[in-house]
Amino acid sequence: MEERRYRVDDGGERPRLDAFVAARDSGLSRAQVQRLIEDGDVLVNGTAADKAGQKLRPGDDVVVRIRPPVPVALVAEAIALVVLHEDRHLIAIDKPAGMVVHPAPGHAGGTLVNALLAHCTDLAGIGGELRPGIVHRLDKDTTGVLVAAKDDATHQALSAAFKAKTQIVREYLAVVAPAPGPARGTIRTLYGRHPVDRKRFSSKVETGKPAITHWQVVERLAGGAALIRCRLETGRTHQIRVHMADAGWPLVGDRTYGRRSLPAPLDEAAAELGRQALHAARLDFDHPITGARIELASEPPADFRRLLERLRP
């Protein structure tokens, strides 16, 4: 067990315990410190603290005990991964269609997390558990760039950057039908659960979180379809699929939000694809530890490329 010791400066103010430790230890967030206090792993003058808001006095001795991460009840599986970038803090992969990101009912194995547990031999743990930290998710049938953190500090910093949209570039390619009339545009809506079907999301809600998608037509295709590029300013669940569908341009092959019937050429192409035509093509961000600019790109997979070839005049 690692112990980190801090002393409250003489003549200073009387800070809260959780705020004092978080300010002194760059590797711990205030929420993490509060969990450590609850677990009895923060001592003040040799006695376990019981309140995060405990006021410290000048000269107090604070010890933070950091226990090694414990294995989680997840099985490491040797699943092949296409790695776009990896260092000791994070890993970025090119996710294939059909891979669920996180274990869930009905998907206990074969997920990206299972694969990362086997691939990453240098995990430092997230939240006290020996597991990768998924920063953002892609739907099971969406392909492309996805990043995961190997340690708490990286996970917190990346999650905060994604939430704040700080220097984050996220671009997707999608095939929609019918095609938008304009060449480009921006969709700004409120966003939330569908008022009737709670398994779906909707941009036609009276209250919800803001959602912003910038889009432009890359290529007009046969059957009234189009290849479009979307840049996310926010990252709501199913955001592109919902925004495009609610605007009247649903993704080809989207069984949840798409059209039930398509013209013959499109219908056959969608059936061959067997999933929504959505690919995470680009992800750029500042490395939260080194500060280096990370620029990641993924070419559309073979099934997406076949769809485009079928629909090109």
C-alpha positions in Angstrom: 0.0 0.0 0.0 1.3 3.5 -0.9 1.1 6.3 1.6 1.1 10.0 0.7 1.8 12.5 3.5 0.8 16.2 3.5 1.1 18.8 6.2 -1.2 21.8 6.6 0.8 25.0 6.5 1.2 27.0 9.7 -0.6 30.3 9.7 -2.9 29.4 6.8 -6.6 29.1 6.5 -8.6 26.0 7.7 -9.4 24.2 4.5 -11.8 21.3 4.0 -10.1 17.9 4.1 -11.3 16.8 0.6 -10.4 20.1 -1.0 -7.0 20.2 0.7 -6.0 16.7 -0.5 -7.3 17.2 -4.0 -5.3 20.4 -4.3 -2.1 18.8 -3.0 -2.4 15.6 -5.0 -2.8 16.1 -8.8 -3.5 12.4 -9.2 -6.7 12.5 -7.2 -10.0 14.3 -7.9 -12.1 15.6 -5.1 -14.7 12.8 -5.7 -11.9 10.2 -5.4 -10.7 11.8 -2.2 -14.2 11.6 -0.8 -14.4 7.8 -1.6 -11.0 7.3 0.1 -12.4 9.1 3.2 -15.5 6.9 3.2 -13.2 3.8 3.0 -11.1 5.0 6.0 -8.0 5.6 3.9 -7.4 9.3 4.8 -5.9 9.9 8.2 -5.6 13.2 10.1 -3.0 13.1 12.8 -3.1 9.3 12.8 -6.9 9.0 13.0 -9.1 7.9 10.1 -11.2 10.9 9.0 -15.0 10.3 8.7 -16.1 13.6 7.1 -15.0 15.0 3.7 -15.9 18.5 5.0 -13.7 18.2 8.2 -11.9 21.4 8.8 -8.1 21.1 9.1 -5.9 23.1 11.4 -2.4 24.5 10.7 0.2 21.8 11.4 -2.2 18.9 10.9 -0.6 15.8 9.4 -2.6 14.2 6.6 -1.9 10.7 5.3 -3.6 9.3 2.2 -3.4 5.5 1.7 -3.6 4.3 -1.9 -4.4 0.7 -2.1 -3.4 -1.3 -5.2 -6.2 -1.7 -7.8 -8.2 -4.9 -7.3 -9.1 -7.2 -10.2 -12.7 -6.9 -11.5 -15.0 -9.7 -12.3 -14.3 -9.4 -16.0 -12.6 -12.0 -18.1 -9.6 -10.9 -20.3 -10.2 -12.2 -23.8 -7.5 -12.4 -26.5 -9.5 -10.7 -29.2 -7.6 -9.1 -32.1 -7.6 -5.3 -32.0 -6.5 -2.7 -34.6 -4.5 -0.3 -32.5 -4.2 3.3 -33.8 -2.2 4.7 -30.9 -0.9 3.4 -27.6 1.2 4.7 -24.8 1.3 4.0 -21.1 -1.6 6.4 -20.4 -4.1 5.6 -23.1 -5.0 3.4 -26.1 -7.0 4.2 -29.3 -8.4 1.4 -31.4 -10.3 1.0 -34.7 -13.5 -0.6 -33.5 -15.1 -3.1 -35.9 -18.8 -3.5 -36.4 -20.6 -5.9 -34.1 -18.3 -5.3 -31.1 -20.1 -4.1 -27.9 -17.9 -1.6 -26.0 -18.8 -2.5 -22.4 -20.2 -5.7 -20.8 -23.9 -5.6 -20.3 -26.8 -8.0 -19.9 -26.7 -10.2 -23.0 -23.1 -9.2 -23.7 -21.0 -10.5 -20.9 -18.1 -11.3 -23.1 -16.6 -10.5 -26.4 -16.6 -6.8 -25.6 -13.9 -4.1 -26.2 -13.3 -4.0 -22.4 -12.7 -7.8 -22.4 -10.2 -7.4 -25.3 -8.4 -4.4 -23.6 -8.0 -6.4 -20.4 -6.0 -9.0 -22.3 -4.2 -6.5 -24.6 -3.1 -3.9 -22.0 -0.5 -5.3 -19.6 0.2 -1.9 -18.1 -3.3 -0.9 -16.7 -3.0 1.3 -13.6 -6.7 1.0 -12.9 -9.8 3.2 -12.9 -11.6 4.0 -9.7 -9.7 1.4 -7.7 -10.5 -1.4 -10.2 -8.0 -2.9 -12.6 -9.9 -2.1 -15.8 -9.6 0.4 -18.8 -11.5 3.6 -18.6 -13.9 4.1 -21.6 -13.9 7.8 -22.3 -16.6 7.7 -25.0 -18.7 4.9 -26.6 -19.6 3.8 -30.1 -22.8 1.8 -30.8 -22.3 -1.9 -31.3 -22.7 -1.5 -35.1 -20.8 1.8 -35.5 -17.2 1.4 -36.6 -14.1 3.6 -36.1 -11.9 5.5 -33.7 -12.4 5.0 -30.0 -10.1 5.9 -27.1 -9.7 4.4 -23.6 -7.6 5.4 -20.6 -5.3 3.2 -18.7 -5.2 5.3 -15.5 -7.4 7.5 -13.4 -5.7 10.8 -14.1 -5.9 10.3 -17.9 -9.5 9.1 -17.7 -10.6 12.2 -15.7 -8.7 14.6 -17.9 -10.0 13.1 -21.2 -13.6 12.8 -19.8 -13.5 16.5 -18.8 -12.1 17.5 -22.2 -14.8 15.6 -24.0 -17.5 17.2 -21.8 -16.0 20.7 -22.2 -15.3 20.1 -25.9 -11.8 21.4 -25.3 -9.7 21.0 -28.4 -11.7 17.8 -29.3 -12.5 17.1 -33.0 -14.9 14.2 -33.7 -15.9 13.5 -37.3 -18.1 10.8 -38.6 -19.1 9.6 -42.1 -22.7 8.5 -42.7 -24.9 7.5 -45.6 -28.4 9.0 -45.4 -31.5 8.7 -47.5 -33.1 10.8 -48.7 -30.3 13.3 -49.1 -30.4 16.8 -47.6 -31.2 19.5 -50.0 -28.6 22.0 -48.8 -24.9 21.2 -49.0 -24.3 21.8 -45.3 -25.9 22.9 -42.1 -26.0 22.7 -38.3 -28.6 21.0 -36.2 -29.1 22.5 -32.7 -31.8 21.0 -30.5 -32.7 19.9 -27.0 -32.1 16.2 -26.6 -33.5 13.4 -24.4 -35.4 10.2 -24.1 -38.2 9.7 -26.5 -41.5 10.5 -24.7 -43.1 7.2 -25.7 -40.4 4.7 -26.4 -37.9 5.0 -23.6 -35.3 2.9 -25.4 -35.0 5.6 -28.0 -33.8 9.2 -28.0 -35.3 12.2 -29.6 -34.4 15.8 -30.5 -38.1 16.7 -30.4 -38.4 17.2 -26.6 -39.6 20.1 -24.5 -36.8 19.7 -22.0 -33.4 18.1 -22.3 -29.7 18.7 -22.8 -28.4 20.7 -25.8 -27.2 18.7 -28.8 -25.3 20.2 -31.8 -24.3 18.4 -35.0 -22.5 20.2 -37.9 -22.9 18.3 -41.2 -22.0 18.6 -44.9 -22.7 16.6 -48.0 -19.5 14.9 -49.2 -21.1 13.0 -52.2 -24.5 12.6 -53.7 -25.3 8.9 -54.4 -27.8 6.9 -56.5 -31.4 6.4 -55.1 -31.5 9.8 -53.6 -28.9 9.0 -50.9 -25.8 10.9 -49.9 -22.6 10.5 -48.1 -22.3 13.1 -45.4 -19.6 14.2 -42.9 -20.8 15.1 -39.4 -18.8 16.9 -36.8 -20.1 16.6 -33.2 -20.0 19.6 -30.9 -21.8 17.5 -28.2 -21.8 13.8 -27.7 -25.2 12.6 -26.8 -26.2 8.9 -27.1 -27.3 8.1 -30.8 -26.9 11.9 -31.5 -26.1 11.6 -35.3 -28.6 8.9 -35.9 -31.4 10.9 -34.1 -30.5 14.3 -35.5 -30.4 13.0 -39.1 -33.7 11.0 -38.7 -35.6 13.8 -37.0 -34.4 16.2 -39.8 -35.8 13.8 -42.4 -32.6 12.2 -43.5 -32.2 8.9 -41.6 -29.1 6.7 -41.9 -29.3 3.9 -44.3 -29.6 0.6 -42.5 -30.6 2.1 -39.1 -33.2 -0.4 -37.7 -34.1 1.9 -34.8 -34.4 5.4 -36.4 -34.4 4.6 -40.1 -37.0 4.2 -42.7 -38.8 0.9 -42.9 -38.9 0.8 -46.7 -36.4 2.1 -49.2 -36.3 2.1 -53.0 -35.1 -1.2 -54.4 -31.4 -0.3 -54.9 -31.1 1.3 -51.5 -33.1 -1.5 -49.8 -30.7 -4.2 -51.2 -27.6 -2.2 -50.3 -28.9 -1.6 -46.8 -29.7 -5.4 -46.4 -26.1 -6.2 -47.5 -24.6 -3.8 -45.0 -26.7 -5.2 -42.2 -26.2 -2.2 -39.9 -26.5 1.6 -39.8 -24.1 3.3 -42.2 -22.1 5.2 -39.6 -18.3 5.4 -39.1 -16.2 7.3 -36.6 -13.5 8.6 -39.1 -11.5 11.1 -37.1 -10.7 11.9 -33.4 -8.2 14.6 -32.5 -7.4 15.7 -29.0 -4.6 17.0 -26.8 -2.9 14.2 -24.8 -3.9 15.0 -21.2 -0.5 14.0 -19.8 2.1 14.9 -22.4 0.2 17.8 -24.1 1.0 16.4 -27.5 -1.6 16.7 -30.2 -3.0 13.3 -31.0 -4.7 13.0 -34.5 -6.3 9.7 -35.2 -8.0 8.6 -38.5 -9.8 5.5 -39.6 -10.7 4.6 -43.2 -14.3 3.2 -43.6 -14.3 -0.6 -43.3 -14.9 -2.9 -46.3 -18.7 -3.2 -45.9 -19.1 0.6 -45.8 -16.9 1.0 -48.9 -19.0 -1.7 -50.7 -22.1 0.3 -49.9 -20.6 3.4 -51.4 -19.6 1.5 -54.6 -23.0 0.1 -55.0 -24.6 3.5 -54.7 -22.3 5.5 -56.9 -23.8 6.3 -60.3 
